């Protein structure tokens, strides 16, 4: 059983491999702070793939030679929780110095690059140093998709394996498949919402929000709908805050430049008051998502948690990160900035999800091989036989 360190965790661990946000029992301690529960989904999922006896945290904010010496003796390897680390403004603090002194293998566990809206990605010397330290310490680096692999290739890193994200494989079941029920049997729909988005991600915020609004209203008009938020302060206050905080949240939304005039109408306000969900505990999301017939929307990891549990999901893509992921797994997806209007009927096609099933099956094998070739003890069941493919599948 391995003794492992996590680099950049996202929450506290309980019951060996379950994750919830720090001080989850004291919501007032962080209700005024944004944190993305999608990061906690990835952390939780990573632990569910690994076999380990001891889990520790590698502190990268400071360089402490005595602490590094202790960790080197007590742990076997480090893993970097999958997330969007490769971009123009990533701050690695003292990570390069710490990792170089530590000398343990550093497993890149589904890490990804974020392309700027305009122009080519620019990486700092610190980012390049950390990535090369990881590459030199292991057989391979596991990245989210083809774009991330290309970025690493361009800086001279060749030992890259495209593995997607640990969240996709959290059940460790290579036989998992998405099978669509008849559309008329769909009653319960989860919409993963992301109201706050920057122009570094979405090239046209107003168009993004109007698409967001249309999707929420359309789903709420046809199905029993729940809105799944993942960390925005106002949404947290509406779900878990006291009466004063709930009114503060409404006032803040009404004062916001983007949501004040047309986004926060009476229908959306009613849905926010009555059908909004938020939790600081990953298991709470998983229980809710398993009860849905469909999950779709704007949250990469919220949608993926559904697919990982066999629940159909459709992605709304709006940046390089969501587009790369949808392409890696061939997930049915709607381009927010495209010309077409979203029609659920256009996506309710088993052949589209069979493309996803095949891509997921391939990615599962790549993740299992990635962990095995890097000497990481894991729970992923080896694939014994690939599903039979037709000639038309290759086209």
C-alpha positions in Angstrom: 0.0 0.0 0.0 1.5 3.3 -1.1 2.2 6.4 1.0 1.3 9.3 -1.1 1.5 13.1 -1.1 -1.0 15.3 -2.9 0.1 18.6 -4.4 -2.6 21.4 -4.4 -5.5 19.5 -2.7 -9.0 20.7 -2.8 -10.8 19.9 0.4 -10.4 17.7 3.5 -10.4 13.9 3.3 -12.6 11.7 5.4 -13.4 8.0 5.4 -10.1 7.3 3.5 -11.1 8.5 0.0 -14.0 11.0 0.4 -13.7 14.7 0.0 -15.6 17.7 1.4 -14.7 21.3 1.7 -12.6 22.6 4.6 -14.7 23.3 7.7 -17.8 22.1 5.8 -19.7 22.0 9.1 -19.2 25.7 9.5 -20.6 27.3 6.4 -20.4 30.8 7.9 -16.6 30.5 8.0 -16.4 30.6 4.2 -19.8 31.6 2.8 -18.3 34.9 1.6 -15.6 33.1 -0.4 -15.8 31.5 -3.8 -14.4 28.0 -4.2 -15.0 25.6 -7.0 -16.4 22.3 -5.9 -15.4 20.9 -9.3 -11.9 20.8 -7.9 -13.1 18.7 -5.0 -14.8 16.3 -7.4 -11.5 15.7 -9.1 -9.6 15.3 -5.8 -12.3 12.8 -4.5 -12.2 10.9 -7.8 -8.4 10.7 -7.9 -8.4 9.1 -4.4 -11.0 6.6 -5.5 -8.7 5.4 -8.3 -5.7 4.9 -6.1 -4.6 2.3 -3.5 -2.9 3.9 -0.6 -2.3 3.6 3.1 -1.2 7.1 4.0 -2.1 10.4 2.4 -0.3 13.6 3.1 -0.2 17.1 1.7 2.9 18.6 0.0 3.2 22.3 0.9 4.5 24.3 -2.0 4.1 27.8 -0.6 7.4 27.7 1.2 10.8 25.8 1.1 11.6 24.0 4.3 14.6 21.6 4.0 13.9 19.7 7.2 10.2 19.1 6.2 11.3 18.0 2.7 13.8 15.6 4.1 11.1 14.0 6.4 8.6 13.7 3.5 11.3 12.1 1.3 11.7 9.3 3.8 8.0 8.8 4.6 6.3 9.0 1.2 6.6 7.1 -2.1 5.4 9.7 -4.7 3.5 12.9 -5.2 0.4 13.4 -7.4 -0.7 16.7 -8.8 -4.5 16.8 -8.7 -5.9 17.3 -12.2 -6.9 20.9 -13.0 -6.3 23.8 -15.2 -2.7 24.6 -14.2 -1.1 25.3 -17.6 -1.9 28.9 -18.5 -0.5 32.4 -18.6 -1.0 33.4 -15.0 -0.4 30.2 -13.0 1.5 30.9 -9.7 3.5 27.9 -8.6 4.9 29.6 -5.5 8.0 27.6 -4.4 6.9 24.3 -6.2 9.9 24.1 -8.5 12.4 24.4 -5.6 10.4 22.0 -3.4 10.0 19.3 -6.1 13.6 19.4 -7.1 14.8 19.0 -3.5 12.2 16.3 -2.7 13.3 14.1 -5.5 10.1 11.9 -5.5 8.2 11.0 -8.7 5.5 13.6 -9.4 2.4 12.1 -11.1 0.5 14.6 -13.4 -3.0 13.2 -13.0 -5.0 14.6 -15.9 -3.7 18.1 -15.9 -4.8 20.6 -18.5 -3.9 23.7 -20.4 -6.2 26.7 -20.8 -5.9 28.6 -24.1 -6.4 32.4 -24.0 -9.4 33.7 -25.9 -7.0 35.5 -28.3 -3.5 34.6 -29.2 -1.1 31.8 -28.2 -0.6 30.5 -24.7 2.5 32.0 -22.9 4.1 30.0 -20.2 6.3 31.4 -17.4 9.8 30.0 -16.8 8.4 28.7 -13.5 5.6 26.7 -15.2 8.1 25.2 -17.7 10.4 24.2 -14.8 7.7 22.5 -12.9 6.4 20.6 -15.9 9.9 19.4 -16.9 10.6 18.3 -13.3 7.4 16.2 -13.5 8.3 14.8 -16.9 11.8 13.9 -15.8 10.6 12.1 -12.6 8.1 9.7 -14.2 7.5 7.5 -17.2 4.7 9.7 -18.4 2.6 12.8 -17.7 -1.2 12.3 -17.8 -3.0 15.2 -19.5 -6.6 16.1 -20.2 -6.6 16.2 -24.0 -4.9 16.8 -27.3 -4.5 20.6 -26.8 -2.8 20.1 -23.4 -0.5 17.4 -25.0 0.4 19.8 -27.8 1.3 22.6 -25.3 3.7 20.2 -23.5 5.1 18.9 -26.8 5.9 22.5 -27.8 8.1 23.0 -24.7 10.0 19.8 -25.3 8.0 17.3 -23.2 7.4 14.1 -25.1 6.4 11.5 -22.5 2.7 12.5 -22.5 -0.3 10.3 -22.3 -3.9 11.6 -22.9 -6.0 10.2 -20.0 -8.9 12.7 -19.6 -9.9 13.2 -16.0 -10.0 10.9 -13.0 -13.6 11.9 -12.4 -14.7 9.9 -15.5 -13.5 6.7 -14.0 -14.3 7.0 -10.3 -16.4 3.8 -10.3 -13.4 1.8 -11.6 -15.8 -0.1 -13.9 -14.5 -0.6 -17.5 -18.0 -1.9 -18.5 -19.8 1.4 -17.7 -21.9 2.6 -20.6 -24.4 5.4 -21.3 -27.7 4.0 -22.6 -30.4 6.5 -23.4 -34.0 5.9 -22.2 -36.8 7.2 -24.5 -36.9 10.9 -24.3 -40.5 10.8 -23.2 -39.4 9.0 -20.1 -37.1 11.8 -19.0 -38.6 13.6 -16.0 -35.7 14.8 -13.8 -33.0 17.0 -15.2 -30.0 18.6 -13.5 -28.6 21.8 -15.1 -25.0 22.6 -14.0 -24.9 26.4 -13.8 -21.9 28.7 -14.0 -23.2 32.3 -13.8 -19.8 33.8 -13.1 -17.4 33.6 -16.1 -14.6 35.9 -17.1 -13.6 37.1 -20.6 -10.5 35.0 -20.2 -12.8 32.0 -20.7 -15.8 33.2 -22.7 -15.2 35.5 -25.6 -18.7 37.1 -25.4 -20.1 37.2 -21.8 -23.5 38.5 -22.7 -24.0 35.8 -25.4 -22.8 33.2 -22.9 -25.2 34.4 -20.2 -28.2 34.6 -22.7 -27.5 31.0 -23.8 -27.2 30.1 -20.1 -30.6 31.7 -19.4 -32.3 30.1 -22.4 -31.1 26.6 -21.3 -32.3 27.0 -17.7 -35.7 28.3 -18.8 -36.2 25.6 -21.5 -35.3 22.7 -19.1 -37.4 24.2 -16.3 -40.4 24.5 -18.7 -40.4 20.9 -19.7 -38.9 18.9 -16.8 -38.5 18.7 -13.0 -35.3 20.7 -12.9 -32.7 21.2 -10.3 -29.9 23.8 -10.8 -26.5 22.6 -9.6 -24.2 25.4 -8.4 -20.6 24.8 -7.6 -19.3 27.7 -5.5 -20.4 31.2 -6.4 -21.0 33.2 -3.3 -24.5 34.4 -4.1 -25.7 30.9 -4.9 -24.1 29.5 -1.7 -25.9 32.2 0.3 -29.3 31.4 -1.3 -28.9 27.7 -0.5 -27.1 27.6 2.9 -27.2 31.2 4.2 -29.5 32.7 6.7 -32.4 35.0 5.8 -30.2 38.1 5.8 -27.6 36.5 3.6 -30.3 35.3 1.2 -31.5 38.8 0.7 -27.9 40.0 0.4 -27.5 37.5 -2.4 -30.6 38.7 -4.3 -29.5 42.3 -3.9 -26.0 41.5 -5.2 -27.5 39.7 -8.2 -29.7 42.7 -8.9 -26.8 45.1 -8.7 -24.5 43.0 -11.0 -23.8 44.6 -14.4 -24.6 41.3 -16.2 -27.5 39.9 -14.2 -29.4 43.1 -13.1 -31.4 44.1 -16.2 -32.4 41.0 -18.1 -30.9 37.8 -16.5 -32.6 37.9 -13.1 -36.2 37.9 -14.1 -39.1 36.5 -12.0 -38.8 33.0 -13.4 -35.0 32.8 -12.8 -35.4 34.3 -9.3 -38.1 31.7 -8.4 -35.8 28.9 -9.7 -32.9 30.3 -7.7 -35.1 30.4 -4.6 -36.7 27.0 -5.0 -34.6 24.7 -7.2 -31.0 25.7 -6.5 -28.6 23.1 -5.1 -25.2 23.5 -3.5 -23.2 21.5 -1.0 -19.7 21.4 0.4 -19.7 17.6 0.2 -18.9 15.7 -3.0 -21.0 12.7 -2.0 -24.1 15.0 -1.8 -23.7 15.9 -5.4 -23.2 12.3 -6.4 -26.4 11.2 -4.6 -28.4 14.0 -6.3 -27.0 13.4 -9.7 -27.6 9.6 -9.6 -31.3 10.4 -9.2 -31.5 12.5 -12.4 -32.4 11.2 -15.9 -30.2 13.8 -17.6 -27.6 16.3 -16.5 -26.4 19.1 -18.9 -24.9 22.5 -18.8 -21.8 24.5 -18.2 -19.8 22.8 -15.5 -17.1 20.5 -16.8 -16.8 18.3 -13.7 -20.5 18.5 -12.7 -21.4 17.1 -16.1 -18.6 14.5 -15.9 -19.8 13.3 -12.5 -23.1 12.4 -14.2 -21.4 10.5 -17.0 -19.2 8.7 -14.5 -22.4 7.4 -12.8 -24.0 6.3 -16.1 -26.3 9.4 -16.3 -26.5 11.0 -19.8 -25.0 14.4 -20.1 -24.6 17.1 -22.7 -21.9 19.7 -22.5 -22.3 23.4 -23.3 -18.8 24.4 -24.6 -17.6 27.9 -24.3 -13.7 27.8 -23.9 -10.8 25.7 -24.9 -11.0 23.6 -21.7 -14.6 22.5 -22.2 -14.1 22.0 -25.9 -11.0 19.9 -25.4 -12.7 17.7 -22.9 -15.8 17.2 -25.1 -13.5 16.3 -28.0 -11.3 13.9 -25.9 -14.4 11.9 -24.8 -16.6 12.6 -27.9 -19.2 13.9 -25.5 -22.3 15.3 -27.2 -21.8 19.1 -26.9 -23.4 22.4 -27.9 -21.2 25.3 -28.9 -22.5 28.3 -27.0 -20.9 30.6 -29.6 -22.1 28.6 -32.7 -24.9 29.4 -35.0 -27.4 26.7 -34.1 -30.1 26.9 -31.4 -30.0 24.2 -28.7 -32.7 21.5 -29.2 -32.5 18.5 -26.8 -34.0 16.3 -29.5 -30.9 16.8 -31.7 -28.7 15.3 -29.0 -31.0 12.5 -27.8 -29.4 10.0 -30.2 -27.9 6.7 -29.0 -25.3 6.8 -31.8 -23.9 10.0 -30.4 -23.5 8.5 -27.0 -22.1 5.3 -28.5 -19.2 7.5 -29.8 -18.8 8.7 -26.3 -18.9 5.1 -25.0 -16.1 4.0 -27.3 -14.0 7.1 -26.5 -14.5 6.6 -22.8 -13.6 2.9 -23.1 -10.3 3.9 -24.8 -9.6 6.6 -22.3 -10.2 4.2 -19.4 -7.6 1.9 -20.8 -5.2 4.8 -21.2 -5.7 5.9 -17.6 -5.1 2.3 -16.4 -2.0 2.0 -18.5 -0.8 5.5 -17.3 -1.0 4.5 -13.6 0.5 1.1 -14.2 3.5 2.3 -16.2 4.3 4.9 -13.5 4.2 2.2 -10.8 1.1 3.6 -9.1 -1.0 1.1 -7.1 -4.6 1.6 -8.3 -8.1 0.1 -8.2 -8.9 0.3 -11.9 -9.9 -3.1 -13.3 -7.9 -4.0 -16.4 -9.8 -4.2 -19.7 -9.8 -7.8 -20.8 -11.6 -7.4 -24.1 -12.4 -4.4 -26.3 -15.9 -4.0 -27.6 -16.4 -5.0 -31.2 -16.3 -2.0 -33.6 -17.9 -1.6 -37.0 -16.1 -0.1 -40.0 -18.4 2.9 -39.8 -17.1 3.6 -36.3 -13.7 4.4 -37.7 -15.0 7.1 -40.1 
